Amino acid sequence: MNMKDIPPYQDRRLDRRLPLGCPAFIALRNGERVDAVCVEIGVGGMTLHAAYVPGRNEVIDVAVLGPQGSPTPDRPPLITKLEVIRCNALGDGRYEIGGRIVRVVD
């Protein structure tokens, strides 16, 4: 099957992703934080919902917190560098940001 034969809406990722819904934030270079939700995560990447529009191929710092009500609330966040692959408007002032994990910092 040729890649041109795959409908554009079909998921082409090779790595499995797990649905999360965990709170997260994007740390901008100017020191600001943008609240986000980590919708799903996998070995190679993650999807976020946030009121932020990154540039294509921009590398952003992302911290994913543990689930609310977690039995281990003192667990540190997962901190990553995420290379933005796509960004789509959700229609409510938020955007769906999909990216490739470049590096896990913590």
PEZI-V820016 format. One record per residue. RES is the residue in three letters. SS is DSSP state (helix for helix, strand for strand, loop for the rest). D_CENTER is the distance of its C-alpha to the mean C-alpha in whole Angstrom. Layout:
res ss d_center
RES SS D_CENTER
RES SS D_CENTER
This chain:
res ss d_center
MET loop 29
ASN loop 28
MET helix 24
LYS helix 26
ASP helix 27
ILE loop 24
PRO loop 23
PRO loop 20
TYR loop 19
GLN loop 19
ASP loop 16
ARG loop 17
ARG loop 14
LEU loop 16
ASP loop 14
ARG loop 14
ARG strand 11
LEU strand 12
PRO strand 11
LEU strand 11
GLY strand 11
CYS strand 11
PRO strand 11
ALA strand 9
PHE strand 10
ILE strand 9
ALA strand 13
LEU loop 14
ARG loop 17
ASN loop 20
GLY loop 19
GLU loop 17
ARG strand 15
VAL strand 12
ASP strand 12
ALA strand 9
VAL strand 8
CYS strand 6
VAL strand 7
GLU strand 7
ILE strand 7
GLY strand 10
VAL loop 12
GLY loop 11
GLY strand 7
MET strand 4
THR strand 3
LEU strand 4
HIS strand 7
ALA strand 9
ALA loop 13
TYR loop 12
VAL loop 12
PRO loop 12
GLY loop 14
ARG loop 14
ASN loop 13
GLU loop 13
VAL strand 11
ILE strand 10
ASP strand 10
VAL strand 8
ALA strand 9
VAL strand 9
LEU loop 12
GLY loop 14
PRO loop 15
GLN loop 18
GLY loop 21
SER loop 20
PRO loop 23
THR loop 22
PRO loop 21
ASP loop 22
ARG loop 19
PRO loop 18
PRO loop 14
LEU strand 12
ILE strand 11
THR strand 10
LYS strand 10
LEU strand 7
GLU strand 9
VAL strand 8
ILE strand 10
ARG strand 10
CYS strand 10
ASN strand 12
ALA strand 14
LEU loop 14
GLY loop 18
ASP loop 18
GLY loop 17
ARG loop 13
TYR strand 11
GLU strand 8
ILE strand 6
GLY strand 5
GLY strand 6
ARG strand 8
ILE strand 9
VAL strand 12
ARG strand 13
VAL strand 13
VAL loop 15
ASP loop 16
